Amino acid sequence: MVLLKMVTTRSSPSDERRQYSNSSGLRRVLSFREVFFASLGGQSPFLSITTYGTATILYAGLLAPLAALIGTLIVLVNGLVVYKLSQRITKTGGYYTYANHLISHRVGIVTGFVYLFYSILYGSAYAIGAAGITWFLFHINFTYTLTVLLVVQAVLAILGIKPSARYAVFAGSLELGILVAIGAILLYLSHFNLNLNLINGQGVSLSQFGYAALFAAAIPTGYGTITPLSGETRMASKTIPRAIVAVILAGGLLAAFDLLAFNSAGLALFSSFSSFEEFIRSMVSLKSFNSPVLYLLHRYLGIFIDVPVLLALINDGVLGVLAYNLASSRVLYAMSIDGWLPKPLSYINVNTNNPTLAALVSSVGVILVSVLASSLLSPLMAFLVLGALSTTAGLIVHVVSDVSLIRISARRVKRYLGQVILASSALALAAYSITSAVVSTNPVFMELFLGWLIIGFIYAEAQSIIRE
């Protein structure tokens, strides 16, 4: 009876509420708290504000808090689309699985390729960002720090999801406390100098602001690392959607709050708006991690902030890379289960409930990209390039999820009209952000992504020919 029920459910394409069971063998062991903090860890909040936040300031100046809110809105709209999809599909693989089940296997394969590009480059960007800031602030050897971060996260990824989740709960709780305290202290010491007249004299073009919003959107996107883990989450149809909304709002609003506190602290130090704006533009450059956020922290809190900052950077570097490493390994695993990648990638270590070979391959990918990028470019430039490319790839993955929701909701459009409107709005926002990225990113680097995308299309077509 149970087998018959499963077969009937999977063969009924008209049932919008169907749930794809996790038949792959991975056990469901993650709770809401672990999912939330693992997702928050994927944001690496402190590292994101000092790196992606710095990039947001670089392009938007004092409009950075507004860019953070717009970025949060972009992520939230896309997150609500994934919210709906994650209620229907609880199988391991996330965005790849959505496209594979709801559109076609060709689109699913290409989506898997794009997601691997997104997650591996995103993780590498976090590793380089953490090592770069540590080198700039504390003069600790960049290569040594990068090596330690990459090795530690690889070991955790191979050990399995449970040790990683326990670390995420501890690290995420610490991050929330540190960032709320920093924002509150800066606001208090600057006497809540909230000058919201942020338009005069900015000279920020629409494309620049869009690019800033693109970097700001990179801050609260940790939920993208947890959807591939749906197959390992208890009561996934309820837990994953709740965690998606919670982590987007927590990360995005916290980033906007801290950037607003930075504005208040900066305006209190300078005699006029224009002088503060000049300070920002003179300090932020493409040559070093000379972040105005870190500068203001030292101006207000002195050397007492050094130890917490160092611990947070190392902690974020490990956890941020680990979250994306785990996510990419689960996509490799899911594609292997479905027969699109070599079968050994789906082998599970029953003692750790972990696809060990997939985790190893993903770890090697992160290490190779990190080493290659940091060898060819300066640390900050490598971070910016990897961040821009990975975020663009992430937006394209979201475009696929938007189309997936539109397709499944259009079957009964009168009942699911709200979902069609939601997915269409997310599609429009993603298209705007992608356009801003293409206009602002160096064509040479964008060609790398397009080349990978073409490889994905060719591979999908080859697999289809082989199957047929």
N, C-alpha and C positions, 0 to 999 in steps of 0.2 A: 504493500500500500504506500509506504513512504517513497519507494523508488518510482512507482507509477505517478505519484503526485509531483515529484520533482521533474519528471520528464514532461508531464502535461504543462507545468508552469513555464518551463523554458521554451516550449514550442508554441506558445500563444503570443504572437507579436502585438496583438491588439490590447493586451492588458497593460495599461500605463503604470499600474501600481506593482508590477511584478518585482520580485527581489531575486537577483542572481546570487545563488549561494556560493560560499567559499569551498569549492570541492577540491581545492589544490592540496590540502593537508596542513596549511598553516593554522595554528590555534588562535582563538580570539582571547587575548589576554590583557588588552589595554582598556583602562577606565577613562571616564571623561576627564578627570584631573590630569592623567598622564598624556592624553591626547592634546589637551589645551596647552600644557606647558611644553610638550614636544613641539607643538606648532609655534608657540611663542619663542621657543628656542631657535626655531628656523628663521625667525626674524632677527635674532641676535640684537635686541633693542639698543643697547648702549653702542655697540659697534656700528649699527645702522645709522644712528643719529650722528655719530662722529664721522662717518664715511658718506653714506647716501645723503645724510643731512647736510654735510659740507658741500656735496655736489649740488644739492638743491639750492643752497645759498649762493654757490658759484654762478648759477644761471638766473636765479630769481631775486637775489639780494634780500631786502627786507620783506619781500613778498613771500618768503619761504613758508611762514605759517599758513598762508592761504594756499600755497602750492601743496602743503601737507594735507590740508583738508580736501582739496580737489583730488589728490592722489588717493586718499582714504575713500572718497566717494567712488572713484573708478574701481578700486579693489572691492568695495562693498557690493556694488552692483554686480560685478563679475562673481563675487563670492556667493551672492544669493542665487545665481544660476547654478553654481556647483552645489549649493544647499539643496536645491530641488533634485538635482541629478543624484546626489548622494543618498537621498531618501529612497530612490528607486533601485540603485545598483550598489551592492555592498561587497562586491568582489574586489580582490587585490588588483591594483593597477591604476586606479584613479582615472585621469583624463584619457589615457590610452584605452581603457576598458569602456568608458562612455562612448567614444567614437567607434570602437570596434563593434559594440552591440547595437548602437542606435543609428549609425550612419552606414558604414561599410568597413570591411576588413582592410581595404586599401587606405582609406582615411585613417583607420586605427593605427596601421603600421607607420604612416607618415607622422601622425600625432605622437606616437611613441618615440620616433627619432627626434622630433622637435623637443619633446619633454626631456629626453636625455641631454640634448644640447643645453637646454635651459637649466636643468638641475646641476649638471656637472660644472658648467661655467659659473653659475651662481655660487656654488660651494667654493670654487677656486677663488672667486672674487673676495669672499669673506676671509679665506685664509691669507691672501695677499694683503687685504686691508688691515687685518689684525697685526700681522707681522710688520707691515709698513708703519703703522702708528706707533707700535712698540719701539721700533728702531728710531723713529723721529723724536719721540718723547724721552725715551730712557737710554738711547744709544746702545740697545741690545742688538747684537748681530742679526741682520734681517734673515739671512739664510738659515742660521741656527733656529730662530724662532719659527720660521716657516716649516722647517723639517719636523720640529717637535709637534706642531699643530697637526700636520698631515699624518704623522705616524700614530699619534694618540687617537685621532678620530677614526683612522682605519682599523685600529685594534678594537675599538668599541663597536664599530659597524660589523666586524666579523664575529664578535662575541654574541651579538643578537640584540633584539628590540628591548627586552626587559631591562638590562643594565643601562642602556641608553635612555630609556624612559625615566628611570629613577634619577639619573643625573640631570635630566631635563627639568624634573619637578623642583629639585634643589636649586639649580642654576636660574630657572625662570622666576622663582619666588624672589631670589636675591636681586635679579635685574629689575623687577617691578619696584621693589623697595628703593633701590639706588636711584632710579630715574625720577620717581615721584619726589624723593627727598631733594635731588638736585634742582628740579624745577621750582619746588616750593622755596628752597633756600635762596635761589637767585632772585625770585620775585620779591621775597622779603627784604633782602639786602639792597635791592635796587628801588625799594619803596614803591613797588607795583607801578613802574613808569610805563604804562601801556599806551603808547602813542600809536593809534591805529590809522593815522594818515600815511598810508604806505604807498600811495600812487605818485605823489609829486616827486619829480626828479629821478624816478627809477630808471627810465630809459630801457625797460625790458620789453622786447618784442613778444608778439603772441607765440611765435615758434619757440623762443627762449623759455617763456613761461610753461609752454607745453612740455618741453624737455625737462624742466625742473619738476613739473608734476609727475613725469615719468619716473624720475629718480625717487621722488617722494613716495610714489606708489610702490617702490621696491621695499619700503620699510615694513608695511603691515601685510606682506604676502606670505608669511610663514605657513598659512593654511594650505598652500599649494604643496607642502612637503608631507602633509598628513593624509590627504585623500588617497595616495597610493597604498596607505596602510589600512584601508577600510577592512580588508580581510582579516586583520589581526585585532580588530576593535570589538569589544562586547557591545551588543545592541547598536550596531553600527548605523542603522537607519535613523536612530535618534541621536546618538552620541556625536557622530561626525558633523551633522548639520548644526547642532548647538555650538560645537567647538569652532566651526568656521566663522559664525557671526561674532562670537565672543572674542576670538583672537584678533579679528580685523578691527573691531571697535577698540579693544584694549591697546593694540599696537599703534593704530593710526591716531587716535585721540591723544595718546601719551606723547607721540612724536610732535603733534601740533602744539601741545601744552609746553613741552620743553623748548621748542623753537620760539614760542611766544615769550617764554621766560628769558631766553637768550636775547631777544629784541629788547626787552625791558632792561636787562643788565647792560647791554651795549649802549642804549640810549642814555642811561644814567651816567655813563663814563664820558660822553662826548657832548660838546656844547650845542650841537645842532644836528638835525637829521642828515644833512648833506655830508658833514664830517664823519658821521657814523657809517654812512653808505660808502664813502671813500675808503675808510678803514677796512671794510669788508672786502672790497674789490682789490685792495692792495695786498691784503693778507692771503686771500685764497688764490692760489696759482696752480698751474699744471706741473710744477716742479717738485713739490713736497707735500707732506700731509700736515701742513701748517694750518690746522683747523681753527677758525675763530671761536668755535664752541669750546675747544680745549683751552684756548688762550683766556677766555673769560672765566673759565673754571679756576684757572691758576690765579687770575687777578683777584677773584673774590675769596677763594678758599686756600690759596697758597699751596705749600708742599704737602699739606694734610690730605690733599685729594690724590696724591701720586699712587699710594698703595692700592686704594680701591679701584682706581682707573686701570692699573696694571693687571690686577686680578680679574676685573671685568673684561678686559681686552682678551686675555688668554682664554678665559672661560667662554666668551662669546665666539672666539675663533674656533675652538674645538666644537662647540655645540652647533654653531651655524653650519659649518662644513658637514658635520655628522648628519644633521637633519636632511640635507639635500643628498648626501651620499646614500642614506637609507632609502629615500624616495626613489632615486634612480635605480637602485638595486631591485626594488620591488617592481618597477616597470620592466626591467630586464627579465625578471622572474615571470611576470604575467605574460609577456610576449613569448617566452619559452614554453610556458604551459599551453598556450594556444597554438604552438607549432611554428611560430614565425622566426624564432631564434634557436640556436643549438640547444638540444635537450638538457645537457649537463647544467645549464644555468638555472634549471628548475629543481635541482636536487636539494633536499632539505636536510640539515643536521637536526635530527629528532631531539637531541639533548638541549639545543639552544633555540629550537623552533625558528631556524634562520636559513635562508637560501645562501649558504656560505660562498659558493663560487660566484654567484651574482654580486654579492657584497664585495668580494675580492676584485672582480672586474671593474666595478664601479669605483672602488677605492683607487685602483691603478689609473683610471681615467682622470679622476680629480687630481692626483699627484702629477701626472704628465702635463695636464693643462696648466696647473699652477707653476710648475718648473719652467715650462716653455714660455709662458706669458711673462714671468718675472725675469727671464733671461733676455728676452727681446725688447722689453719696455721697462721704463722706470716703474717703481712700485705703484705710485699714484696713477700713472697713465694705464698701467695694466689693470688696476682696479676699475677705473672708469670705463675702459673698453669692454672688459668682461661684464661689468654691470649693465652697460647699455645693450650689449648683444643678448645677454641672458634675459633681461627684462623684455626686450622685443620678442624673443622666442616665447616667453611666458604669455605675452599678450596674444600671440597667434594661437597658442594652445587654448586660451580662453575663447577665442573666436570659434574654434571647433566645438567647445562645450556650449557656447551660445547657440550655434546651429543645431547641435544635438537636442537641446531643450525645445527649440522652435519646432523641429521635426516631430518630436514625440507629442508635443502639446497641440500641434496643428491637426492631429487626427480627431480631436474633439475640441475644436477651437472655442466653441461657446462656453464650455466648462472651464477651459484653461486659457482664456483670453489674457488674464493677468500675467501668466507665465510667458506668453508670446510677447507681450509688451515689455516685460522685464528683460527677456533675452535680446530683444531688438534694441533696447536702450543700451544694454551692455555691449552689443555689437557696434553701435555707433561710437560709444566712448573708446572702445578698444581701437577702432579704426582711426580715430583722431590721434590717439597716443602713438600708434604705429607710424602714422604719417609724420608726426613731430620727430620721432626717433630717426626715421629714414632721412629726413631733411637735415638733421643736426649731426648725424654720425658720419664719420669718415667713410667714403664709399669703399675703400679697400677693406675695412673691417666688416662692413655690411655684406660684401661679396663672400666673405667666409661663411656667413650664415646662409646666404642663398645657395652657396655650393653644397652645404650640408643638407639643405632642404631638397635640392635636386637629387642627391644621393638617396635620400629617403624615398622619393617618388620612384626612382629607378628600382630600388630594392623591393618596393611594394608591387610594382608591375612584374618584376621577375618572380616573386613568390606567387603571384596570381597565375602566371603562365605555368609554373611548375605544378600548382594545385590542379589546374584545368587539364 
